[in-house]
Amino acid sequence: MEQKIILDVDTGIDDALGIILAIKSGQCELIGITTVNGNVSLGKATENTCKILDFLQVGATIPVVRGASQPLFRPLFFEHRIHGEDGLGGALRDAEVLTQPREGFAPDFICEQVLARPGQVTLVMTGPLTNLALAVRRCPELVKQVKEVIFMGGVLTEHGNVTPVAEYNMYVDPEAAKVVFHAGFPQLTLVGLDVTRRVLLTEEHIKELGDTPIGRYVKQSTSDYLDRYFERNGVRACAMHDPLAVAVALDRSLVTTKKLYVDIETKSELCDGQTVCDFQNRLKKEPNMNVCLDVDADAFFARFLGALKA
């Protein structure tokens, strides 16, 4: 049976690659895509999402629904240095936007779709968790009716990518993450920097895509990202943060997980947005999520490149 998925995105470079993977894989029914502020503004994230659907010629079949335009309590915090002012690294900058978002509010759409298909819908969240936190507050029964929540966010054993300890999605709206972490989802899976930094798209991978529309898009959208990643990490690559979260929804065998208790810091001058994992059960609390601790990078790229070349 095909996976039924709702993607929740703040469409920057890697969100777009995640959307492309979900659609080109042919392995899931994409019920809809909801947008949230994060890498870029809500308006730009929504526009970018529509541009990607137009690029893939599927805009008429997948609804796009706008969500939260700001974090629950905090000011906006964008990531233009990595994703560019337009969020897609300059790719599709001049493309006409044909697809338009449908009326509605993302948290309501998430609730409606999950309750209409109890136990069947997987939510894949690749931006800040604001929309899901709002959905949980509006519709607490959502927690028991969703099949699984897979979110890209956090880092547990390494350094952050915004502060020394915080990953971007968690840093932008830690209060929303705390709501999600403590909501009681039976299946909540964290795909953090611990594994996403091990799936690095290189120029060799991009060459495999060839001189095709998708190959040219990927090359252009990731060009500046590769430069920025090299400046910080000494490797010319694009970390596949969001595509990995999508891939985990399609094939769980790509990652090794362990059920652990994870919380998030919301009141620290130095450590806001830090995801704290109780590896040794010192807090004596029930594990609340599946934590990805290892990944088969070769298998991921076989799946990712195979889908994009299909």
Secondary structure, DSSP 8 states (H G I E B T S, - for coil): --EEEEEEE--SHHHHHHHHHHHHH--EEEEEEEE-SSSS-HHHHHHHHHHHHHHTT-TTTS-EEE--SS-SSS-----HHHH-TTSSTTTTTT-------BSS-HHHHHHHHHHHSTTTEEEEE-S-SHHHHHHHHH-TTHHHH-SEEEEE---SSS--SSSSS--HHHHH-HHHHHHHHTS--SSEEEE-HHHHTTSEE-HHHHHHT-SSHHHHHHHHHHHHHHHHHHHHHSS--EE-HHHHHHHHHH-GGGEEEEEE-EEE--S-TTTTT-EEE-TT--S-----EEEEEEE-HHHHHHHHHHHHH-
